[in-house]
């Protein structure tokens, strides 16, 4: 069994402190060093626009205009704070953005705004490019609306949750991995009786989207550690046999500067891509350190699944 050595962990730590964006730096400090939730929220608030939505949190989309996808990432960050910090104001403002940008005809939100086409971005990020997969990010946003339903009209929340359930039960092909991730987030936020209604469809998503032979390292799809980021994850047992090898490969793929980088490129805007890639290094390094810690694979560091 491979371990991330103390020296390689120190390299990753150094990268997070000196090279990662301020928001990932603050998250690292909070999760690994007892830093403050207030620092995370302070940096997060810098990505919140006057309309309450967020921009820039997804490095492959460079528009300064608010987007549903960046707003969903902001909610993910708040979820990591274990109810610490003064986040109510940020949430209230974000909920107003969701209410005001909701498209009744779509029963959800555009994943990115039309204005995104005017800024550098990855080749797959064009306005309307993800219309066929309603769940990304609408299903995930439905979960946050339900969790923070005291901040939105009850009829509005119920309409979106009902749509999310109806979509996965009756219309989704359960074949697109980003949509799968959004539904897995939703399942973490809904009452158990509603999760049970869609459990078979969630299983189908996972079966269709997670690569069956990750050791081959080929193909477009999710990997086992993305649906089983800790031994307590719902789908851990399904991938228990392959996860040790996945963790070994994760450790071996660390770059010489201590980071982990993306395995994709934009295919355009080549001057801006290096900036986005560097931002992704901070995001991916932090996430991989979380996973390695959860599985007890960091030398000298106690297992902790914050």
Legacy VTK file of the C-alpha trace (Angstrom):
# vtk DataFile Version 3.0
C-alpha trace
ASCII
DATASET POLYDATA
POINTS 306 float
0.000 0.000 0.000
1.408 3.338 -1.084
1.411 6.314 1.276
1.817 9.986 0.535
5.096 10.567 2.343
5.603 13.409 4.757
7.910 15.157 2.294
5.386 14.872 -0.548
2.609 16.075 1.749
4.805 19.036 2.683
5.193 19.807 -1.028
1.437 19.747 -1.497
1.002 21.916 1.575
3.540 24.401 0.233
1.715 24.526 -3.096
-1.606 25.203 -1.388
-0.133 28.029 0.659
1.902 29.727 -2.054
0.245 28.895 -5.379
-3.461 28.115 -4.833
-6.151 30.769 -5.101
-6.981 32.531 -1.860
-10.309 30.682 -1.552
-8.659 27.227 -1.784
-5.849 28.426 0.486
-8.416 29.416 3.113
-10.288 26.121 2.715
-7.042 24.200 3.148
-6.243 26.152 6.311
-9.758 25.517 7.650
-9.821 21.798 6.890
-6.221 20.842 7.666
-4.871 23.435 10.077
-7.791 24.605 12.184
-8.203 27.855 10.277
-11.311 29.963 10.511
-14.543 29.611 8.601
-14.726 33.398 8.567
-11.626 33.550 6.367
-13.217 31.136 3.886
-16.394 33.206 3.780
-14.461 36.439 3.373
-12.727 35.095 0.288
-15.900 33.463 -1.012
-17.778 36.767 -0.784
-15.342 38.269 -3.286
-16.830 36.003 -5.943
-20.395 37.109 -5.192
-21.856 39.710 -7.534
-24.362 42.415 -6.676
-27.185 40.225 -7.994
-26.326 37.559 -5.377
-24.945 35.060 -7.855
-21.327 33.950 -8.079
-18.741 34.060 -10.826
-15.246 32.674 -11.357
-15.361 29.692 -9.032
-15.268 27.335 -12.040
-11.903 28.182 -13.640
-12.926 27.014 -17.112
-15.505 29.846 -17.296
-13.913 33.312 -17.108
-17.001 35.509 -17.379
-17.484 38.026 -14.547
-21.251 37.568 -14.895
-23.031 35.373 -12.343
-23.757 31.786 -13.317
-25.772 28.943 -11.870
-22.717 26.664 -11.983
-20.515 29.021 -9.974
-23.368 29.595 -7.540
-23.698 25.855 -7.002
-19.958 25.685 -6.231
-20.390 28.481 -3.679
-23.021 26.364 -1.939
-20.602 23.405 -1.966
-18.011 25.531 -0.197
-20.490 26.667 2.442
-21.481 23.032 3.003
-17.886 22.267 3.994
-17.970 24.767 6.846
-20.033 22.557 9.163
-22.394 25.432 9.983
-19.499 27.567 11.199
-19.159 31.248 10.382
-21.612 33.981 9.505
-22.843 32.725 6.159
-26.543 33.593 6.381
-26.157 36.881 4.534
-24.262 35.261 1.665
-26.882 32.525 1.443
-29.813 34.913 1.535
-28.319 36.953 -1.289
-27.589 33.815 -3.337
-31.136 32.577 -2.872
-32.452 35.863 -4.231
-30.285 35.356 -7.315
-31.801 31.900 -7.835
-35.319 33.236 -7.433
-34.790 36.108 -9.882
-32.964 34.104 -12.585
-35.257 31.063 -12.505
-36.640 30.211 -15.934
-40.229 29.061 -15.678
-40.111 27.578 -19.170
-37.095 25.463 -18.231
-38.188 24.800 -14.649
-34.632 25.592 -13.693
-31.644 27.749 -14.625
-29.287 28.184 -17.530
-26.020 26.621 -16.435
-24.115 29.665 -17.710
-25.390 33.060 -18.904
-25.375 34.217 -22.512
-22.600 36.664 -21.612
-20.231 33.742 -20.979
-19.744 33.448 -24.739
-17.993 36.822 -24.657
-15.187 35.653 -22.328
-12.405 33.053 -22.511
-13.617 29.574 -21.663
-13.121 25.896 -22.371
-14.334 24.593 -25.714
-17.322 22.818 -24.119
-18.563 25.911 -22.306
-20.904 27.622 -24.725
-24.310 29.033 -23.918
-26.944 26.322 -24.342
-24.353 23.576 -24.553
-25.782 21.553 -21.652
-29.496 22.040 -22.234
-30.054 18.322 -22.760
-28.918 17.456 -19.224
-31.317 19.401 -17.021
-29.913 18.009 -13.791
-26.602 19.831 -14.134
-26.721 21.946 -11.998
-30.477 22.172 -11.400
-30.754 18.993 -9.330
-27.993 20.138 -7.023
-29.520 23.593 -6.691
-32.829 21.918 -5.803
-31.044 20.306 -2.872
-29.676 23.595 -1.585
-33.058 25.234 -1.994
-34.566 22.462 0.094
-31.905 22.696 2.804
-32.223 26.477 3.062
-35.940 26.571 2.331
-36.501 29.141 5.092
-34.948 31.662 2.702
-37.269 31.064 -0.267
-41.021 30.769 -0.913
-42.172 27.248 -0.060
-44.091 26.834 -3.344
-40.973 27.752 -5.302
-38.837 25.230 -3.448
-41.427 22.483 -3.824
-41.811 23.091 -7.565
-38.087 22.669 -8.161
-37.676 19.635 -5.905
-40.665 17.985 -7.601
-39.144 18.699 -11.008
-35.814 17.219 -9.941
-37.489 14.022 -8.773
-39.690 13.765 -11.850
-36.757 14.314 -14.189
-34.600 11.522 -12.790
-37.515 9.131 -12.476
-39.028 9.693 -15.906
-36.803 11.617 -18.308
-33.115 11.378 -17.541
-31.087 8.785 -19.423
-28.803 8.554 -16.358
-25.701 8.600 -18.538
-23.969 11.949 -18.034
-21.465 12.064 -15.179
-21.853 15.732 -14.225
-25.590 15.229 -13.969
-24.862 12.184 -11.804
-22.718 14.253 -9.428
-25.522 16.803 -9.107
-28.020 14.096 -8.199
-25.634 12.575 -5.680
-25.399 16.012 -4.042
-29.183 16.276 -4.085
-29.480 12.895 -2.369
-27.306 14.158 0.475
-29.734 16.996 1.139
-33.225 15.512 0.760
-35.199 13.556 3.393
-34.558 9.806 3.351
-38.009 8.924 2.051
-37.424 11.035 -1.066
-33.952 9.609 -1.574
-35.415 6.111 -1.466
-37.750 7.010 -4.328
-34.793 7.661 -6.610
-32.245 5.203 -5.207
-32.549 2.772 -8.125
-32.032 5.580 -10.611
-29.012 6.830 -8.663
-27.576 3.327 -8.839
-28.131 3.337 -12.598
-26.344 6.675 -12.897
-23.347 5.296 -11.034
-23.323 2.085 -13.043
-23.445 4.000 -16.320
-21.023 6.808 -15.477
-18.254 5.350 -13.319
-15.436 3.698 -15.249
-15.482 -0.045 -14.555
-11.753 -0.657 -15.028
-10.046 2.467 -13.663
-6.632 0.808 -13.803
-6.769 1.230 -17.585
-6.898 4.995 -17.073
-8.735 5.621 -20.315
-12.075 6.978 -21.359
-14.421 9.780 -20.423
-16.229 9.145 -17.193
-16.138 9.348 -13.438
-13.683 7.359 -11.345
-14.514 5.343 -8.218
-12.903 7.821 -5.822
-15.229 10.511 -7.126
-18.282 8.629 -5.870
-16.528 7.073 -2.856
-14.316 9.855 -1.515
-14.191 8.213 1.910
-14.816 4.763 3.399
-18.129 6.051 4.767
-19.479 6.921 1.309
-22.620 5.150 0.125
-20.880 3.598 -2.870
-17.662 2.578 -1.122
-18.619 -1.106 -0.902
-19.298 -1.261 -4.640
-15.717 -0.197 -5.412
-13.884 -1.487 -2.356
-11.727 -3.863 -4.398
-10.447 -1.246 -6.852
-10.105 1.719 -4.490
-6.715 0.669 -3.009
-5.227 0.654 -6.496
-6.904 3.967 -7.263
-5.326 5.511 -4.176
-1.912 4.143 -5.191
-2.293 5.706 -8.645
-3.458 8.986 -7.137
-0.342 9.191 -4.978
1.891 8.322 -7.929
0.352 11.047 -10.110
1.415 13.948 -7.894
3.382 16.491 -9.916
6.911 17.616 -9.079
5.701 20.885 -7.541
3.503 18.988 -5.067
0.240 19.587 -6.916
-2.142 17.547 -8.992
-3.203 19.036 -12.308
-6.149 18.638 -14.686
-6.093 15.936 -17.339
-7.857 18.184 -19.838
-7.144 21.354 -21.812
-9.365 24.043 -23.297
-8.524 23.624 -26.961
-8.717 27.402 -27.475
-7.815 30.718 -25.755
-4.313 29.359 -25.283
-3.082 32.529 -23.564
-5.693 32.276 -20.814
-5.636 28.489 -20.354
-2.421 28.404 -18.232
-4.073 30.695 -15.678
-7.117 28.447 -15.472
-4.924 25.342 -15.291
-3.017 26.810 -12.356
-6.277 27.524 -10.549
-7.392 23.941 -11.185
-4.167 22.704 -9.603
-5.180 24.277 -6.299
-8.709 22.862 -6.498
-7.592 19.354 -7.434
-4.732 19.269 -4.932
-7.052 20.201 -2.099
-9.610 17.610 -3.124
-7.012 14.865 -3.484
-5.577 15.656 -0.058
-9.085 15.318 1.375
-9.458 11.886 -0.212
-6.028 10.656 0.851
-6.612 11.806 4.399
-10.040 10.158 4.525
-8.440 6.834 3.565
-5.514 7.230 5.957
-3.001 7.484 3.117
-1.039 10.533 4.320
1.945 9.597 6.416
1.752 10.995 9.931
-1.705 12.526 9.467
-4.748 11.245 11.304
-7.734 10.156 9.248
-10.272 12.950 9.224
-13.269 13.192 6.924
-14.286 16.825 7.378
LINES 1 307
306 0 1 2 3 4 5 6 7 8 9 10 11 12 13 14 15 16 17 18 19 20 21 22 23 24 25 26 27 28 29 30 31 32 33 34 35 36 37 38 39 40 41 42 43 44 45 46 47 48 49 50 51 52 53 54 55 56 57 58 59 60 61 62 63 64 65 66 67 68 69 70 71 72 73 74 75 76 77 78 79 80 81 82 83 84 85 86 87 88 89 90 91 92 93 94 95 96 97 98 99 100 101 102 103 104 105 106 107 108 109 110 111 112 113 114 115 116 117 118 119 120 121 122 123 124 125 126 127 128 129 130 131 132 133 134 135 136 137 138 139 140 141 142 143 144 145 146 147 148 149 150 151 152 153 154 155 156 157 158 159 160 161 162 163 164 165 166 167 168 169 170 171 172 173 174 175 176 177 178 179 180 181 182 183 184 185 186 187 188 189 190 191 192 193 194 195 196 197 198 199 200 201 202 203 204 205 206 207 208 209 210 211 212 213 214 215 216 217 218 219 220 221 222 223 224 225 226 227 228 229 230 231 232 233 234 235 236 237 238 239 240 241 242 243 244 245 246 247 248 249 250 251 252 253 254 255 256 257 258 259 260 261 262 263 264 265 266 267 268 269 270 271 272 273 274 275 276 277 278 279 280 281 282 283 284 285 286 287 288 289 290 291 292 293 294 295 296 297 298 299 300 301 302 303 304 305
